[in-house]
């Protein structure tokens, strides 16, 4: 197994030997829109699965991560109390192009985490439109935390229009996919002239 990893690393370095390292002009065409999924709330006792969206323009990256209390929208009505948490995080960073297909990113942001109890015996109805309705349970917040969120990310672009990324911060870890639209928008504006 170690030989395979070593061969793969040597091949990656050999293939990128002709590429220019840290070419910040690659960020001029950068317009990425993505979605991610992961786990947040690592600063409190309860963690939660959540998701969000990201946007990168000229290398400047911003993302949003959200998780509602896990049992709030449970369809079961039980005489039970659940320890739950909700997370809201917003991060800002800058992508550093190491190679044309690899970028790293330091980021900083803010995270708001609320821990509380979801009462599964309560029933509330949320009506959305004429025919859509769903039930939800009361979530009573017992404690709130506000964090300075910091961390980093790595972006790999295996093909021209797709990015695979992973982000690790002090309060969340998540990964996702983003579409790279910058070159296509530049080509469209070129043909319109």
Order of alpha helices (4+ residues) and beta strands (2+ residues): alpha-beta-beta-beta-beta-beta-beta-beta-beta-alpha
